[in-house]
Amino acid sequence: MRRTIAIACAILLLGCRQLLSSDSYRFVESTSDSGADSSFDGGGAACQLARPPAPVVTQETGGNVELIFAIRTINIGETTGIDGVPEYRKLGFDLDGRCTSAGDPPSCTNAHRSDPSEGDGINGIDDALGHMISTIKSTFGQEIITSKLVNDEVQAATLPPTSLFRIRGYDGLDSDNHVEVDWYFPVLPGPTQADGGGAQADAAMAPRWDGTDVWPVQPSTFVQPPSPDGTNPGGAVLQRTSVDAYVSRYQVVATFPQGIPFRFWHLQVALYDPMLTIDIVPNPATGKFELRGLVTGRAKMSDVMGLVPTMTSSFPGIIVCTNDALYVNIRNWMCSFFDLSSSSSAT
């Protein structure tokens, strides 16, 4: 059985004043009839699953508002809140239709974990990536990667923003049953010349975050990789576009093609069941929109294992081979965080 790891990442986009707290997202009870068991063993009430909002309008309204945003800061959920609860247990959505968190009322059982306290987060939230990153320092003795590290590098212009999003066809109102969302990867702008005569090139300038920053983007297409369960061989060229997105009470919900790349720091993996859920906040004072929200999905454990060379490059002079004890330790650590089966029908 292939395994997948759940990913949730809070994002703060250009123009925002603050990050919406993870417990402020509008979770709604699941009404899915997919067959996933989300009820308490013994006939208790169904667990409330953290899900994005459903559309509230059905009539096509049309619109021509176009919004473009760059991710300014991210939060992968590796820290612990002032309430003592790890952020990865509060950040994200339920991705497998199962409420598998010990302590949730009603209490449920997670079939693949020996310790039920390590089950899903509140209301079935799946964020294995945040959990994994939260243990890096205690496992390896140093912080290889953190949300703060990524945010500091973006602000210093040593790392481009994680993503750019473009919303098209929006009517500008609280709800719109059809918008299109493009998802791009920006790169740092090339160095500029102080004059036309070949003076020393300047380093990339720190972003101003005032709407005037310009970032080149990688090509807008990508080749779809094979699906985790092997049912799709991949190879198709797909656009990085969600054509069936909608706005529900100022919250955009957009799903993207299977296998769309997800980039975090210098790490990149194919994302399955990818979803962008962002709050649109009209600001009357500035006349602009502000956005903050979530990127969620799942990644193959084999793809995550392929990121080990990038992660271990933080240890100067260390080359990790499969016959090294360090490789065994990394493998065992990483594989302990699988959260979801590659098949939605499996336990």
matplotlib code that plots the C-alpha trace (Angstrom):
import matplotlib.pyplot as plt

x = [0.0, 1.4, 1.4, 0.8, 1.6, -0.9, 0.2, -1.4, 0.2, -1.2, -0.4, -0.4, -0.6, 0.5, -1.6, -2.6, -2.1, -2.1, -2.5, -6.0, -5.7, -6.1, -9.1, -11.0, -11.5, -15.2, -15.3, -18.5, -19.7, -19.1, -22.1, -20.1, -21.5, -18.2, -18.5, -15.7, -16.6, -16.5, -18.7, -17.9, -17.6, -20.7, -23.3, -22.3, -22.9, -20.9, -17.6, -17.6, -15.0, -13.0, -14.0, -14.1, -17.4, -19.8, -21.0, -24.0, -25.1, -26.0, -26.7, -23.9, -23.3, -20.2, -17.5, -14.4, -12.4, -8.9, -6.7, -3.1, -1.4, 2.1, 2.5, 4.2, 4.5, 3.7, 3.0, 3.5, 2.2, 5.3, 5.1, 2.9, 0.2, -0.2, -2.9, -0.3, -1.8, 0.6, -0.5, -0.4, -3.4, -5.4, -4.1, -5.7, -8.8, -9.8, -8.5, -9.6, -13.2, -12.3, -12.3, -9.3, -8.3, -8.2, -10.0, -12.3, -15.9, -16.9, -13.6, -12.5, -9.8, -7.0, -6.4, -2.8, -1.3, -0.2, -0.6, -4.1, -2.8, -0.9, -4.0, -5.5, -5.9, -9.0, -12.1, -10.1, -7.5, -4.6, -1.3, 1.5, 4.0, 3.7, 4.0, 7.1, 8.8, 8.0, 10.3, 13.3, 15.3, 14.6, 15.5, 18.6, 19.7, 19.3, 16.6, 17.0, 13.8, 11.1, 8.4, 10.3, 13.4, 11.4, 9.7, 13.0, 14.6, 11.7, 11.8, 15.6, 15.1, 17.3, 14.2, 11.3, 7.7, 6.4, 3.6, 1.7, -2.1, -4.3, -8.1, -10.0, -13.7, -14.7, -17.8, -16.3, -19.2, -19.4, -20.2, -19.6, -20.3, -17.5, -14.0, -10.7, -7.5, -4.0, -1.2, 2.3, 5.8, 7.8, 11.5, 13.8, 14.2, 17.5, 20.2, 19.9, 22.6, 23.3, 23.8, 23.9, 27.7, 28.0, 28.4, 28.4, 25.0, 22.9, 21.5, 17.8, 16.0, 13.9, 10.2, 8.2, 4.8, 3.0, 1.7, 4.6, 6.9, 7.5, 8.5, 9.2, 7.4, 8.2, 6.3, 2.5, 2.4, 3.8, 3.8, 1.5, 3.3, 1.8, -0.9, 0.0, -2.4, -1.1, -4.4, -3.1, 0.2, 0.7, 2.6, -0.2, 0.7, -1.6, -2.2, -1.7, -5.3, -8.5, -11.4, -14.2, -13.3, -16.0, -16.3, -18.5, -19.0, -15.7, -13.8, -12.3, -12.2, -10.1, -9.1, -6.2, -5.2, -3.8, 0.0, 0.4, 3.8, 3.9, 6.9, 8.1, 11.6, 13.9, 11.6, 9.1, 6.8, 3.7, 0.5, -2.6, -6.1, -4.7, -6.9, -6.5, -8.9, -8.4, -10.4, -10.9, -11.1, -12.2, -10.3, -12.4, -9.5, -7.1, -9.6, -7.8, -8.4, -6.5, -6.1, -5.0, -5.7, -4.6, -3.0, -3.8, -3.3, -1.3, 2.1, 3.6, 5.9, 8.4, 8.5, 9.1, 11.9, 13.5, 13.9, 16.4, 19.5, 18.2, 17.4, 20.7, 22.7, 22.2, 24.9, 28.2, 30.3, 27.7, 26.7, 23.9, 23.9, 21.4, 23.9, 24.6, 23.1, 22.1, 20.0, 18.2, 17.5, 16.1, 14.1, 12.5, 11.8, 10.2, 8.2, 6.6, 4.6, 2.5, -1.1, -3.3, -3.6, -3.1, -6.6, -9.6, -11.4, -8.6, -8.5]
y = [0.0, 3.3, 6.0, 9.7, 12.6, 15.3, 18.9, 22.1, 25.5, 28.8, 31.7, 35.4, 37.2, 40.6, 43.4, 41.5, 43.1, 40.0, 36.2, 34.9, 32.7, 29.0, 28.6, 31.3, 29.4, 28.6, 24.8, 23.1, 19.6, 17.1, 15.9, 13.5, 10.1, 8.7, 5.8, 7.0, 6.2, 9.4, 8.3, 7.2, 3.4, 2.5, 4.7, 8.1, 11.3, 11.9, 13.7, 17.3, 17.4, 20.5, 21.2, 24.3, 26.1, 25.0, 27.4, 29.5, 30.8, 28.7, 31.3, 32.4, 36.1, 36.8, 39.3, 40.9, 41.6, 40.3, 40.0, 39.0, 38.2, 37.0, 34.9, 37.1, 34.7, 31.1, 29.0, 25.2, 24.6, 23.4, 25.7, 25.4, 28.0, 29.8, 27.3, 24.5, 22.8, 22.3, 24.4, 21.4, 20.0, 23.2, 24.1, 22.6, 20.5, 16.9, 15.2, 11.6, 11.8, 10.4, 11.9, 10.2, 12.4, 11.0, 13.4, 14.9, 14.5, 11.9, 10.0, 8.1, 5.5, 5.9, 2.5, 3.1, 4.6, 2.7, 5.8, 7.3, 10.6, 11.0, 10.9, 13.6, 17.2, 18.9, 18.0, 15.4, 18.0, 16.3, 18.1, 15.5, 17.8, 20.4, 17.5, 16.2, 19.6, 20.3, 17.3, 18.2, 19.9, 17.4, 14.6, 16.0, 18.6, 21.7, 23.5, 22.6, 24.3, 26.4, 28.7, 31.7, 30.7, 30.7, 34.0, 35.7, 34.5, 35.8, 39.2, 39.4, 38.6, 35.5, 33.3, 34.2, 34.1, 30.5, 31.1, 33.7, 33.4, 35.2, 35.2, 36.0, 36.5, 37.5, 39.7, 41.4, 40.4, 38.2, 35.1, 34.1, 30.6, 30.6, 32.2, 31.0, 30.8, 30.5, 29.2, 30.2, 29.8, 33.1, 33.4, 36.1, 39.0, 39.1, 41.6, 45.1, 47.2, 50.6, 52.0, 50.9, 50.5, 47.3, 48.5, 46.0, 44.3, 44.9, 42.1, 41.5, 44.2, 43.3, 43.2, 46.3, 44.5, 47.6, 46.1, 47.4, 44.3, 42.3, 38.6, 36.5, 33.2, 29.7, 28.3, 28.0, 24.3, 21.2, 17.5, 15.5, 12.7, 9.2, 9.1, 7.6, 4.6, 3.9, 4.5, 7.4, 7.0, 10.7, 12.5, 14.9, 18.6, 20.5, 24.2, 25.5, 26.6, 25.9, 26.4, 25.4, 27.6, 29.7, 32.3, 31.6, 34.5, 36.1, 32.8, 31.4, 27.6, 26.3, 22.8, 22.1, 19.3, 16.2, 16.3, 20.1, 21.0, 22.3, 24.3, 25.0, 26.5, 24.6, 21.5, 20.6, 17.7, 16.8, 17.6, 15.5, 16.6, 20.1, 22.9, 26.6, 28.1, 31.9, 34.6, 37.8, 40.8, 44.1, 47.0, 50.2, 52.4, 51.3, 50.3, 46.9, 43.3, 41.4, 37.6, 35.0, 31.3, 27.7, 25.4, 21.8, 18.4, 15.2, 14.1, 10.6, 9.4, 8.2, 11.8, 13.2, 10.6, 12.0, 15.4, 14.0, 15.2, 18.7, 18.6, 17.0, 19.6, 21.7, 19.4, 20.5, 17.6, 15.0, 12.7, 10.3, 6.9, 4.1, 2.0, 4.7, 4.6, 8.2, 7.2, 4.6, 7.1, 9.7, 7.0, 5.7, 9.3, 10.4, 7.3, 7.6, 10.6, 9.0, 10.1, 9.0, 6.0, 6.5, 5.0, 6.8, 3.4, 1.9, 2.1]
z = [0.0, -1.0, 1.7, 1.5, 3.8, 4.5, 3.8, 5.1, 4.8, 6.0, 3.7, 4.0, 0.7, -0.5, 1.1, 4.3, 7.6, 9.7, 9.4, 10.2, 13.2, 12.4, 14.7, 12.8, 9.6, 9.0, 9.4, 8.3, 9.1, 6.4, 4.4, 2.3, 1.4, 0.2, 2.7, 5.0, 8.6, 10.6, 13.4, 17.0, 17.5, 19.3, 17.7, 18.9, 17.0, 13.8, 14.2, 12.8, 10.1, 9.1, 5.5, 3.2, 2.7, 0.0, -2.8, -1.7, -5.1, -8.1, -10.8, -13.1, -12.4, -14.4, -13.5, -14.7, -11.5, -11.7, -8.5, -8.4, -5.1, -4.0, -0.8, 1.7, 4.7, 5.3, 8.4, 8.1, 11.6, 13.4, 16.4, 19.5, 20.3, 23.6, 24.5, 24.5, 21.4, 18.4, 15.5, 13.1, 15.0, 14.2, 10.7, 7.7, 6.7, 7.0, 3.8, 4.2, 5.5, 8.9, 12.3, 13.8, 16.7, 20.2, 22.5, 19.9, 21.0, 20.2, 20.5, 17.4, 16.6, 14.1, 12.5, 11.5, 14.6, 17.7, 19.8, 19.4, 20.8, 17.5, 15.5, 13.4, 14.6, 15.8, 13.8, 11.8, 10.5, 8.6, 8.7, 8.9, 7.3, 10.1, 12.6, 10.9, 10.7, 14.4, 15.3, 13.2, 15.9, 18.6, 16.2, 14.5, 17.0, 14.7, 12.9, 9.2, 8.0, 9.7, 8.6, 10.0, 8.0, 4.7, 5.6, 6.5, 3.2, 1.2, 2.9, 2.3, -1.4, -1.2, -1.9, -4.1, -2.8, -2.5, -5.0, -7.0, -7.4, -10.0, -9.6, -12.8, -13.6, -10.1, -9.6, -6.6, -4.3, -1.3, -3.4, -7.0, -8.3, -10.8, -10.9, -12.3, -10.3, -11.7, -9.5, -10.5, -9.2, -9.1, -9.4, -8.2, -10.7, -12.5, -11.3, -12.7, -14.1, -12.5, -15.9, -19.5, -19.5, -17.6, -14.1, -11.2, -11.0, -8.0, -5.9, -6.0, -4.0, -1.0, -1.9, -1.1, -0.8, -2.0, -5.3, -7.4, -7.1, -10.2, -10.3, -13.4, -13.3, -14.3, -17.3, -16.8, -17.7, -16.1, -16.8, -14.6, -12.7, -12.1, -9.4, -6.0, -6.6, -10.1, -11.8, -13.8, -15.6, -15.9, -18.7, -19.7, -20.0, -17.7, -17.0, -13.4, -13.4, -11.4, -13.8, -11.4, -8.4, -6.6, -3.9, -0.9, 1.5, 0.5, 0.7, -2.5, -2.8, -5.7, -6.6, -9.0, -11.4, -9.7, -9.3, -9.5, -8.0, -4.4, -3.4, 0.1, 0.7, -1.7, -1.6, -4.3, -4.6, -6.6, -4.7, -4.9, -4.0, -4.1, -2.8, -2.2, 0.3, 0.9, 2.6, 0.5, 2.7, 1.1, 2.7, 2.4, 3.6, 0.8, -1.8, -2.2, -1.4, 1.2, 1.2, 3.7, 3.7, 3.2, 0.7, 1.4, -0.2, 0.0, -1.3, -1.9, 0.8, -1.9, -3.3, 0.2, 0.7, -2.5, -0.7, 1.7, -0.2, -0.2, 3.5, 4.5, 2.5, 5.6, 7.2, 5.6, 4.5, 5.0, 2.2, 3.1, 1.4, 1.8, 3.8, 6.3, 9.8, 9.3, 6.3, 8.4, 11.1, 8.6, 6.8, 10.0, 11.2, 7.9, 7.4, 10.8, 9.7, 6.9, 7.5, 4.6, 2.3, -1.4, -1.9, -0.5, 0.0, 2.1, 5.9]

ax = plt.figure().add_subplot(projection="3d")
ax.plot(x, y, z, "-o")
ax.set_aspect("equal")
plt.show()
